[in-house]
């Protein structure tokens, strides 16, 4: 009917939990439409912390540039003590954004007030993640 092979259907059923989790985490916008794999990056900890940082900044109404993302990734890389080197290039940023269904958007209109509770929760979560709890 949809011209899909049996192995593809089997793989989709097998990965149902991962697919549902990915959709829940990403918010399933148009940005995720072209994604064909669920491969993780080298460091899921770095990805989680960077996504939390991005969400806090968006809630605060801060306009985020690609250079800010890359610089923050370098900072988190050092703080997490990751054992590998990474240039955090434009290509890395593009793959990171595609992997998580994100995109950079310009903030228009009134900027929302800072969410102090979310910032405190981010700081607590980041401290736990770095200390390995």
C-alpha positions in Angstrom: 0.0 0.0 0.0 2.7 2.5 1.0 5.5 0.7 -0.9 7.4 0.0 2.3 9.3 -3.2 2.8 8.6 -5.6 5.7 12.0 -5.0 7.2 11.3 -1.2 7.4 8.0 -1.9 9.1 9.8 -4.3 11.5 12.5 -1.7 12.3 9.9 1.0 12.9 8.0 -1.2 15.4 11.3 -2.2 17.1 12.3 1.5 17.5 8.9 2.7 18.5 10.0 3.8 22.0 13.0 5.7 20.6 10.8 7.4 18.0 8.2 8.4 20.6 10.9 9.8 22.9 12.5 11.7 20.0 9.2 13.3 19.0 8.5 14.2 22.7 12.0 15.8 23.2 12.0 17.7 19.9 8.5 19.0 19.9 8.1 17.6 16.3 8.2 20.7 14.2 8.8 20.9 10.5 12.5 20.8 11.3 12.4 17.0 12.0 10.5 16.1 8.8 13.6 15.3 6.7 15.3 13.2 9.4 15.9 9.6 8.5 18.1 8.3 11.3 18.1 8.5 15.1 21.9 8.5 15.5 23.3 10.3 18.6 26.3 12.6 18.6 29.6 11.7 20.3 28.4 13.0 23.7 24.8 12.8 24.7 25.6 14.7 27.9 26.9 17.6 25.9 23.8 17.5 23.7 21.5 17.5 26.7 23.2 20.3 28.5 23.4 22.5 25.3 19.7 21.9 24.6 18.8 22.9 28.2 20.9 26.0 27.8 19.2 26.9 24.5 15.8 26.4 26.0 16.6 28.7 28.9 17.9 31.4 26.6 14.8 31.1 24.3 12.5 31.5 27.4 14.5 34.5 28.4 13.9 36.0 25.0 17.6 36.1 24.1 18.4 36.1 20.4 20.9 33.2 19.9 23.3 33.1 17.0 25.2 30.1 15.7 28.5 31.6 17.0 26.9 31.7 20.5 25.9 28.1 20.3 29.4 27.0 19.2 31.1 29.0 21.9 28.8 27.6 24.6 29.4 24.1 23.3 33.2 24.7 23.7 32.6 25.9 27.3 30.5 22.9 28.1 33.0 20.6 26.4 35.7 21.9 28.9 33.4 21.8 31.9 32.3 18.2 31.2 35.9 17.1 30.6 35.2 15.3 27.4 38.2 13.2 26.3 38.0 14.1 22.6 38.7 17.2 20.6 36.1 19.0 18.5 36.3 22.2 16.5 32.6 23.0 16.9 32.5 24.3 13.3 29.5 25.4 11.3 29.1 21.8 10.0 29.0 20.5 13.6 26.3 23.1 14.4 24.2 22.2 11.4 24.4 18.5 12.3 23.6 19.2 15.9 20.5 21.3 14.9 19.3 18.7 12.5 19.9 15.9 15.0 17.6 17.6 17.5 15.1 19.2 15.2 16.2 22.7 16.1 16.6 25.9 14.2 17.8 29.4 15.0 15.0 31.9 14.9 15.0 35.7 15.2 13.1 37.0 18.2 10.4 39.4 17.1 8.2 41.7 19.2 8.4 42.0 22.9 10.9 39.9 24.6 9.5 37.7 27.3 10.6 38.1 30.9 13.3 35.8 32.2 12.1 32.6 33.8 14.1 32.5 37.0 12.7 29.1 38.1 13.8 27.6 34.8 17.3 29.1 35.1 17.6 27.7 38.6 16.4 24.3 37.5 18.9 24.4 34.6 21.8 25.2 37.0 20.8 22.4 39.4 20.4 19.9 36.5 23.8 20.9 35.0 25.5 20.6 38.4 24.1 17.1 38.8 25.1 16.1 35.3 28.7 17.4 35.7 29.1 15.7 39.1 27.8 12.4 37.7 24.8 12.0 39.9 
